[in-house]
Amino acid sequence: MNQSRSVVITGTNGFVGKNVGKFLSKNGFQIVGIVRKGKKKTVNFGRVITSKTFSENNLVSKLKGCDALLHFVGQGRQTVDSDYEQVNVSLTKNIINLCKKAKIKKIIYISGLGVDESTTLGYFISKYKAEQEIIHSGLDYTILRASYIIGKDDPFSKNLQRQIKKGKVVIPGSGNYRFQPIFIDDVSDVVMKSITENLFSNKILDLVGPQIISYNTFVREFIGGRKIKIEKIDFESAYHDALHNKGPFGIDDLSIMIGDYIGNYRRLASLAQMKFTKYGEVLKSSGLS
Ligand SMILES: NC(=O)c1ccc[n+]([C@@H]2O[C@H](COP(=O)([O-])OP(=O)(O)OC[C@H]3O[C@@H](n4cnc5c(N)ncnc54)[C@H](OP(=O)(O)O)[C@@H]3O)[C@@H](O)[C@H]2O)c1
């Protein structure tokens, strides 16, 4: 059914790009993946091209005729060499120009759950600005504001696995703050529907799973039967470590955790009309717990 459809994926080497690309490829889509210049491709589907800024002129002819662009480049921790404005905002502007030049009419963007115009968090401000660029671009868009996306090798679980290897998992503060994890295969399905179904046209949706859980509960279930120490640390220590670039969390990771962001699952579920996976099943099927 989808054999004539072709999509461009930025951030193809990343967790979301890799998994969504594989899923769409299996579903008959032609994929053109763009990887960062100087980085090796780590995917084995579709055609892969390289770019540094997404503004090189030779890209246009390579992408002409594609139906949609899935913009999965992003970063949640900034450094002096690579800040949010540069990666999350400027590259998005370049991507929009690229879509226009290559006559790609649809863009799908993964933003963050908690992003809105009242946010004061630097990471969310950059995601909000990227959203605004997309909304006012004249392109058809679907913006997905994601909670933690989980599956084999997701960045969130990899962080927990690293802590487990060291013999102890840290919970900053009470651990009672909540989140709404969503399975990567469900994300792939939502992305596919966003490409193919008009109902997803020009919408901002929360990309959240069916269950709301506390960090405490998730960590305990993630550890499962393994004998691993859980250490509660106060936020002062957690932020101190983060500010000195130590410890398992970045500054913005911590702020997002205590933000206690909960999304509108019902709206997503009624639009997508699909069965979403519970996190316990993901932990088992992805070998995480
Ligand atoms: N995973 C989640 O739970 C989650 C939750 C909310 C929002 N999101 C958003 O979803 C998107 C994908 O996330 P992910 O989990 O797949 O993250 P990821 O695994 O870290 O992948 C991010 C991708 O962005 C690329 N990238 C970063 N900086 C770049 C730059 N300066 N130039 C070109 N490419 C650059 C990376 O390229 P390299 O491979 O070359 O490093 C990588 O392919 C991001 O926008 C993220 O903010 C993810």
The ligand as a MOL file (V3000), in Angstrom:
LIG
                    3D

  0  0  0     0  0            999 V3000
M  V30 BEGIN CTAB
M  V30 COUNTS 48 52 0 0 0
M  V30 BEGIN ATOM
M  V30 1 N 14.1800 9.3330 23.2490 0
M  V30 2 C 13.2780 10.0040 23.9630 0
M  V30 3 O 12.7810 9.5180 24.9980 0
M  V30 4 C 12.8280 11.3800 23.5290 0
M  V30 5 C 11.8980 12.0590 24.3160 0
M  V30 6 C 11.4600 13.3230 23.9350 0
M  V30 7 C 11.9540 13.8920 22.7620 0
M  V30 8 N 12.8680 13.2100 22.0160 0 CHG=1
M  V30 9 C 13.3740 13.8380 20.7800 0
M  V30 10 O 13.3220 12.9160 19.7150 0
M  V30 11 C 14.4140 13.1590 18.8170 0
M  V30 12 C 15.2020 11.8680 18.6270 0
M  V30 13 O 15.6640 11.4300 19.8900 0
M  V30 14 P 16.5570 10.1240 20.0850 0
M  V30 15 O 16.1070 9.4700 21.3130 0
M  V30 16 O 16.6270 9.3500 18.8120 0 CHG=-1
M  V30 17 O 17.9600 10.8010 20.3910 0
M  V30 18 P 19.4070 10.3040 19.9700 0
M  V30 19 O 19.5040 8.8290 19.9580 0
M  V30 20 O 20.3410 11.0880 20.8230 0
M  V30 21 O 19.5200 10.8020 18.4690 0
M  V30 22 C 19.6390 12.1620 18.1590 0
M  V30 23 C 20.0730 12.2850 16.7190 0
M  V30 24 O 20.3380 13.6960 16.4780 0
M  V30 25 C 21.5790 13.7800 15.7750 0
M  V30 26 N 22.2620 15.0440 16.0740 0
M  V30 27 C 22.4820 15.5970 17.2960 0
M  V30 28 N 23.1410 16.7540 17.1440 0
M  V30 29 C 23.3330 16.9370 15.7980 0
M  V30 30 C 23.9560 17.9250 15.0120 0
M  V30 31 N 24.5300 18.9890 15.5580 0
M  V30 32 N 23.9580 17.7650 13.6650 0
M  V30 33 C 23.3810 16.6880 13.0980 0
M  V30 34 N 22.7810 15.7000 13.7910 0
M  V30 35 C 22.7650 15.8270 15.1280 0
M  V30 36 C 22.4110 12.6200 16.2940 0
M  V30 37 O 23.3950 12.3630 15.3300 0
M  V30 38 P 24.6080 11.3350 15.5700 0
M  V30 39 O 23.9840 9.9720 15.4690 0
M  V30 40 O 25.5380 11.6360 14.4970 0
M  V30 41 O 25.1340 11.6220 16.9550 0
M  V30 42 C 21.3710 11.5160 16.3990 0
M  V30 43 O 21.2230 10.8440 15.1850 0
M  V30 44 C 15.2330 14.2920 19.4450 0
M  V30 45 O 14.8380 15.5150 18.8960 0
M  V30 46 C 14.8250 14.2440 20.9070 0
M  V30 47 O 14.9370 15.5130 21.5340 0
M  V30 48 C 13.3140 11.9590 22.3580 0
M  V30 END ATOM
M  V30 BEGIN BOND
M  V30 1 1 1 2
M  V30 2 2 2 3
M  V30 3 1 2 4
M  V30 4 1 4 5
M  V30 5 2 4 48
M  V30 6 2 5 6
M  V30 7 1 6 7
M  V30 8 2 7 8
M  V30 9 1 8 9
M  V30 10 1 8 48
M  V30 11 1 9 10
M  V30 12 1 9 46
M  V30 13 1 10 11
M  V30 14 1 11 12
M  V30 15 1 11 44
M  V30 16 1 12 13
M  V30 17 1 13 14
M  V30 18 2 14 15
M  V30 19 1 14 16
M  V30 20 1 14 17
M  V30 21 1 17 18
M  V30 22 2 18 19
M  V30 23 1 18 20
M  V30 24 1 18 21
M  V30 25 1 21 22
M  V30 26 1 22 23
M  V30 27 1 23 24
M  V30 28 1 23 42
M  V30 29 1 24 25
M  V30 30 1 25 26
M  V30 31 1 25 36
M  V30 32 1 26 27
M  V30 33 1 26 35
M  V30 34 2 27 28
M  V30 35 1 28 29
M  V30 36 1 29 30
M  V30 37 2 29 35
M  V30 38 1 30 31
M  V30 39 2 30 32
M  V30 40 1 32 33
M  V30 41 2 33 34
M  V30 42 1 34 35
M  V30 43 1 36 37
M  V30 44 1 36 42
M  V30 45 1 37 38
M  V30 46 2 38 39
M  V30 47 1 38 40
M  V30 48 1 38 41
M  V30 49 1 42 43
M  V30 50 1 44 45
M  V30 51 1 44 46
M  V30 52 1 46 47
M  V30 END BOND
M  V30 END CTAB
M  END
